[in-house]
Amino acid sequence: MNRITEIITNELIVKKHKLEYELEATINSKDTPIDDKVKKVIKLLNKVNKVTNAFTTFESYIKNNNNNT
């Protein structure tokens, strides 16, 4: 894996961890009204899913690219 693929991989991992932290904080928040909490949790889950899919797609790309070299 070259430097750019490591940077991209690390960026995706960090982004996912940040979103998961925010998701956990939102779920555990006692100050947020339930309707707002539900909306925010769903929005964060969609973002986590998007990053997870991007990571999976990128890993697949790297694997295919390495197999073709």
C-alpha positions in Angstrom: 0.0 0.0 0.0 1.5 3.3 -0.9 1.3 6.5 1.1 -1.9 8.0 -0.6 -3.9 4.8 0.0 -2.8 4.8 3.6 -3.9 8.4 4.0 -7.3 7.8 2.4 -7.8 4.7 4.5 -6.8 6.5 7.7 -9.1 9.5 6.9 -12.1 7.1 6.4 -11.3 5.3 9.6 -11.0 8.6 11.6 -14.2 10.0 10.1 -16.1 6.8 11.0 -14.8 6.9 14.6 -15.8 10.6 14.9 -19.3 9.8 13.7 -19.6 6.8 16.0 -18.5 9.0 18.9 -21.1 11.6 18.0 -23.7 8.9 17.6 -23.0 7.5 21.0 -23.1 11.0 22.6 -26.4 11.7 20.9 -28.0 8.5 22.1 -26.8 9.0 25.6 -27.8 12.7 25.7 -30.4 13.5 28.3 -30.8 17.1 27.2 -32.0 16.5 23.7 -35.8 16.1 23.1 -36.7 12.6 21.8 -37.9 13.8 18.3 -34.7 15.7 17.8 -32.6 12.8 19.1 -34.3 10.3 16.7 -33.7 12.6 13.7 -30.1 13.2 14.6 -29.4 9.5 15.3 -30.9 8.5 11.9 -28.9 11.2 10.1 -25.7 10.1 11.9 -26.4 6.4 11.0 -26.7 7.4 7.4 -23.4 9.1 7.5 -21.7 6.2 9.2 -23.2 3.9 6.6 -21.9 6.2 3.8 -18.4 6.2 5.2 -18.5 2.4 5.8 -19.5 1.8 2.2 -16.8 4.2 1.0 -14.2 2.3 3.0 -15.4 -1.1 1.7 -15.4 0.2 -1.8 -11.9 1.6 -1.5 -10.6 -1.6 0.1 -12.1 -3.6 -2.8 -10.5 -1.1 -5.3 -7.1 -1.5 -3.6 -7.4 -5.3 -3.6 -8.4 -5.5 -7.3 -5.7 -3.0 -8.2 -3.0 -5.1 -6.3 -4.2 -8.3 -8.0 -3.9 -6.7 -11.4 -0.3 -5.6 -10.9 
